[in-house]
Amino acid sequence: MERFSNINTILAFVTVAREGSVSKAAEVLNLTQPAISHQIKRLTEETGITLFDRTPGGLRITPDGKALLGKAEQVLEVMTEFHRSAHRRAGRVRGKLRIGTIVDPEFIRLGRLLSNLRVEYPEIETELVHGMSGNILARLRRNQIDAGFFLSGPDDVDQFSSDQDEPIHAVKLADFSYKVIAPDGWQDRITGADWTQLAALPWIGTPELSVHHRLLGKIFEEHGCQQNVVALVDQESSMLEMVRAGVGLSLSRDSIALQQKQSFGLAVCDDVSIPASLSFITLERLKGNPAVSALFELLRKTWRRADREL
């Protein structure tokens, strides 16, 4: 029976094909570029097939490579299922989970989740990767994390679940609203204002991958107006500080908006709000992974227990 020397050669091939370059594949697999190139060369020699052509724009998969790609992906899926079955047979769940986190730990109940995970699944190791909500989705699709928290409009996650290329499995954890907040003394400027009038006021903008940018962009597009961005930040604490300093408007979760109004006198626009949801997501193909499955089960328990205590 003919044997390939290393499953990592197939993993490298599939990852380079997905990412379109050795450098991106190296980033996803946390390896060096020479290591990835060596694996591709090794698989090329073992199969006798040229898998990629070099072009001025980078690597391009050959017709032969494309014909083998589906089979290579099946091999990786079978190996993944093999490990799942072995762990189930052993009667324990172990492994490493890379979890994407967002906003503040208290809001996503991160401490409770990790504490419960440590107690119930002591052989699961966790690595936290913090970022904006859009970063979490991008990292998930690039296989840089296994699961993560995600902020969106109430119906946005349902659209990801129907993605034909890489469907997303999501569990909604909470619904809430974003309020428009403004500096102290601006209440008269925002009371009674509609979205078109609010757009003309100075705003503290956020990067494209932030949930603020995504939600506001959709609203302003619907109203045919453009947001007057005078500053750009990527941290919620920085946004609040700039609002308190009198720079301009920002979005804030309803609970935080109330706290900021009571503590710092910030103005809150009660005439408009934006519904949003907090979800926990993974790739559809990963939800059967024992460690990921255990994480989702524990996540539901953690949120149910916390809700009962409120």
N, C-alpha and C positions, 0 to 999 in steps of 0.2 A: 504494500500500500504506500503510495507516494505521500510524503508529509511535507508541509511547510514548516520552516524552522521556528517561526515566531508569529503569534497572532497580532503582535504589535505592527507588523508590516501591513496587514490588512487594515488595521485601525488608522495608520498613517495615510494610506491610500484613500480611504473613505473621507477622512477629515480634510485632506488637501482638495479633494474633489468638491466637497461642500463649501469650503472657505475660499477656494480659488487661488490660493497662494501658500507657499511653504511658511512664510512668516506668520500669517494668520493661523495656520494649523499649529505651528509651534506654540503660539500664544494660548490656543484652546487646550492643547494637551500638556501645557507647562513643560515643554521640552525645548532644546536648542534647535535652531534651523539646520545645522549640520546633522543632528540626530534624525530629523524628519527626512532630510535628503538621503541619508544612508538607508533608511527603511524603504523608501521608494525605490532606490537603486537595487536593494536586495530583492524586493518583490518582482521587479522587472527582470532580474537575472533568473529567478526561480520559475517565472512563468514563460520567459522568452518573448514577452509582449511589451511593446512600448506603451506605457500608460498615459504619459503626458508629453506634449510638445512644448518647447520653449518659444515664446513669442515676445516681442518688445513690451507687451503689457503684462507679462508673467507667464504662468503655466496654463496650458489649455488641454483639457482631457481629450484623448484621441478617441476615434470611433470604437476601437477595441477596448479601451479603458472604460468607455461609457457602457459597452455591452456587459462588462464584468462588474460594474459598480453595484447593480442590484443584488448580484450573488454575494458580493463582499458584505453588503449591508445585512443580508440574511445570516451570514456567518456570525457577525457581531451580535445580532439578535439572539441566535441560538446559544452563543456563549453566555450572554446575559441571563437567559432563561436557565441555563445550566447552573449558574451560580445561585440564582433564586431558589431552584429546586434543592440544591445542596444545603442551603441555609435553612430551608423549611424542614428538610429531613433531619437536620441537626437539632431542630427544636429551639433555635435561638435566632435573634436578629442582630446582625452586626454590620459594620461598614462605616463609611464616612459620608456625611451629608454637608453639602455646601449650600447654605441658606442665605438668600438675599433679603436684607432688611432695609426699611425705609423709615422716614420721619423719626419720632421719638419712641424709645423702647416701651414706655408705659402705654402708649396708644395701641400698639400692636400686641401688647401683653407678652413681650418677648421673654422677660425674666421668668414668668410662670411656666411658659412653654419649655424653656431649656431646663428648668428645675425638674419638671415632671418627666421630661425625656431622660434626664440623668437617672432618676429613680427607677423608671419602668424599663428603660432600654440602656443599661449601663455600657453595653458594648458598641453603641453607636457614637461615633466621634463627630463633632460638629465644627464647621468653619463658617464664620459669619462674614458676609460681603455687603457692606453698606453702600447705598447709592440712591439716586432718584428712581421714581417708579418706572420710568421708561427704560432706564439702565437695567433694571431687574429683568424686564421682558427681553431685552437685547442679549443679556448675558445668558439667559435661559436658552434662547434659540441657538446661541453659540456654544452651548454645553459647558459654560464656565461656572454655572451653578446648577443645583438639582431641583430647587424649588425656591419660592420667595413670595413676599408680600407685594401686593400690587394695588395702586389706587387708580380709579377710573370713574367714568360715568356709570350709572346703574346698569345699563344694558351693553356696555362696551365689551365686557369679558365674553358674553355670549357669541359675539362675532369672532373672537379668537378660536373658540371651540369648533367652528366650522371651517377653519383654515385647512385647505387641502394639502398644503405643503408640510405643515408641522402643527397639527391641532393641539390646543391647550386644554388641560384639565384644570378647572377652577372650582373653588369652594368660597362662596360669599360669607364673610365673617360679620360685616356690619354695614348699615346704611347711615349716612350722616349728610350734613349740608355745609357748603362753604359760604361764608359771609364776606362781603366787601368791607374792609376796615380802612379808616383814614386817620390822619393825625388829629390830635386834640384841637378843637376849635373849628373843625371842618364839617361839623354836623349839618349846618345850614346848606353847605355846598352839595351834600350827597342825599339829604332827605328829599324824597319825591323824584329823584333823578332816575331816568331810565338808562338802559345799557348804552345807548348812543351818547347821552350826556356824560355818563361815567367814563366812557372811553376817551373823551376829550381831556379829562383831568390827568395830572401827572400820575404815572404808574411805576411801581417797582416791578420790573419784568423778571422772568425766569427762563432758563434754557428750554429748548424745544422738547427735551425728553421729560420735563417735569409735568406733573398732572395739572398744575395751575395753567401752564402754557397750552396744554391740550384742550382743557375745558373752556378757557377764555377764548382761545382761537376759534373754536366752533361757534361760540355765542356771537362774537364780534363779526364773524363772517356771515352769520344769519341776519344780522342787523345792518350789514353793509357798511361797517365803520372800522376804523383802525385804532388800535390801542396806542395811547401816547406814552411810550416807555421812556423814562428819563434815567433809569439805572437798572442794572442787571445783577442779580445775585442767585446763588444756588443752594442756600441754606435757610431753613425756616426761621432760625434764630436771628439771622442777619436781616431778613425781611421785616420782622417785628421791630428790630432796633431802628431800621430806617424809617418805618412808619412813625415810631415814637419821636424820631428826630425831625419829623415834618417834611420828609422828602416826597411822599406821595401815597397812593392807594396800594393795597395788596389784598389777596385772598387769605382767609384764615378759617380753620375749622370752627364750627359754631361754638363749641365749648371753649376754645381758646379765645375767640372773639369776645365772648362775654367776660372772661377773666381779664383780658387786656382792657376792656372798657371799665371794669370795676377798679382795677389796680392802677391804670395809667391814664384813664380818661379818654382813651381812643374813641373815635366816632365809629359807629356801626350803621351800615345802610340796611334798614329793615324792609325796604321795598323790593329788593331782589335777593335771590339766593341761588346756589347751584347745587343740585343733588349729586351725591357721589357715593361710592362704595369702596370698602376695603375687602380685598379677596386674597386668597392664597393660591398660587398657581404652580403647576409643573407641566412638563410635556406629557401629552396623552400616553406616549409610549413608555414613560417612566413610572406611571402611577401604580403599576404592578410590582415595581421593585420593592422588596420587603422593607427596607429602611424607609423609603419614601412613603409607602403605604402605612407604616407604623407612625410616621410623622403626621400624616393627615388625620389618622384616627385619634392621636393624642391632641392634635390641634382642636378638633371638634370638642373633645372632652374639656380641654382647658377653657375654651370660650363658654361652654355651657355652665361650668362651675363658676366662672367669674360672673356671668350674668345672674346666676342665682344669688350671688352675694351682694349684688347692687340693690 
